[in-house]
């Protein structure tokens, strides 16, 4: 074998080895390829096409390997990588968040507390000559009147109230409470009595109040709780005070009996604590004449608590 034949044989063997390496590379690339549908086939076709057009020289063969590697790399580069996806658990049913009802703050304690037993309902019959309430069932206090200062009344505002003789009497009753006055323009006139000196009177053993009265005109009857009385006068109210719980009754020209139960009492204007009447926290019994019902001429007699029925 001459030198030319020997050189040709070596080149033929080298080319065969290169083809073997190229084929192994293609097979390995195909196995590792995770390309999208058709990408694997396209990469193999590109490599085979490069092999089909290569020349016998080693230089061209090496170039074909580079082309083949680039094609396989491109297929791998643009192929989406498989991603493990964990299915989300079904969403738990949702319900609107529960909101606890607002709990009103507990009222402040009374400085002193007198608890009625419920066995002596008469508050005042006005047959005695002083301005004090009858000291029955723990009650203690005096009758007085006050007004808004825009008119005149008799007795004058901020005065103690004493019984007056009823002209012609009212059955066995000879005396009652009498207050009269001219025109007032703000809130009017109020008269009443304290039921417990410097403390609270628990009247829950009773069911309400009853009395005899004549006007004519509307009368506002009710009870002032310690919670609506101004702190500077011994009460517990710091703002929007004296919103007393009352009920309105229409009076006539002659004496008639009227009764108001606890559940009928309402604050007469919005605002100010508290909103619900509590007979365990009473300071005063009140009778009021609104400015719109003035002038007025008012008689009140035989004021008593309503007994609770069994």
Residue, then its C-alpha position, 0 to 999 in steps of 0.5 A: x500500500x503506497x502513501x496515498x492509499x494509506x492516507x485515504x484509508x486513515x481519512x476514511x476511518x476517521x470519517x467513520x469514527x466521526x459519523x459514529x460520534x455524531x450519531x451517538x450525539x444525536x441519539x443522546x440529544x434525542x433522549x434528553x430532549x423535552x421539547x414541545x411536539x415536533x421539536x425533537x424531530x426538527x432537531x434530528x432532521x437538521x442534524x441529518x441534513x448537515x451530515x448529508x451535505x458534509x464533505x469527506x474532510x475532517x474540517x467539514x465534519x467538525x463543522x457539521x458537529x457544531x451545526x448539529x449541536x446548535x440545532x439540538x441546543x436550540x430545541x432544548x433552549x426553547x422547549x418548555x421545562x416540565x413543571x410539577x403542579x400541585x392541585x390546590x385544595x378546594x376553597x373552604x366555604x366562606x361565611x361572613x365574619x361574625x360580629x359580637x353585638x356591642x355591649x353597653x358599658x355597665x352604669x356607674x354605681x349609685x353613691x347610695x341606694x334606697x331599695x323600696x319594698x313595695x308595701x307603701x305606694x303613696x308618695x304624697x297626699x298634700x294634706x300636711x303643711x310642709x314641702x317634704x314627701x311622705x317618709x314611707x318605704x325609705x323615701x326622703x326629699x322635698x317638693x320644689x319648682x324651677x323654670x327656664x327663666x323666660x317667664x313668671x310663675x307662682x310660686x316663683x322658680x327655684x322655690x319649695x312647694x307647699x300644699x294649697x287648699x283645693x277650692x271646694x275640695x276633691x272628695x275627702x282631699x282638701x289640699x293639693x299642689x298648685x302652680x300657675x304661670x305665664x308664657x315661657x319660650x324655652x323648655x317651660x316649667x318643671x315641678x317635682x320631688x327628690x325621692x332619696x337624699x343624695x342617692x338613688x331610689x330603687x322603685x322596681x318593686x312598683x309598676x309605675x305612677x298614678x296621680x290626680x290632676x287638672x289643667x287644662x293642657x298637656x302634662x309631662x310626667x316622669x322620673x329623672x334617673x341619676x344618669x341624666x343629672x349633671x355631675x355638679x349636682x351629684x348626678x352622673x351626666x357630663x353631657x346632654x343632661x336632663x333628658x328625663x324619661x317622661x310620658x305626656x298626658x292630656x289634662x282636662x278642666x276637672x280632676x281626673x286620675x292618670x296612670x303611667x307605667x314604666x314601659x311608657x316612659x321615653x326620653x323626649x328628645x334624642x341624645x344623652x344617656x341612657x336610652x332605656x328607663x331603669x326604675x332602680x336608678x331614680x332621683x326625682x319624680x317630675x311633672x313638666x309643662x312645656x313652653x308650648x303649653x304655657x300659660x298654664x294653671x296646674x293642680x296635682x293631688x294624691x301622687x302614688x306608685x302603681x302597685x305590681x299586680x301578682 
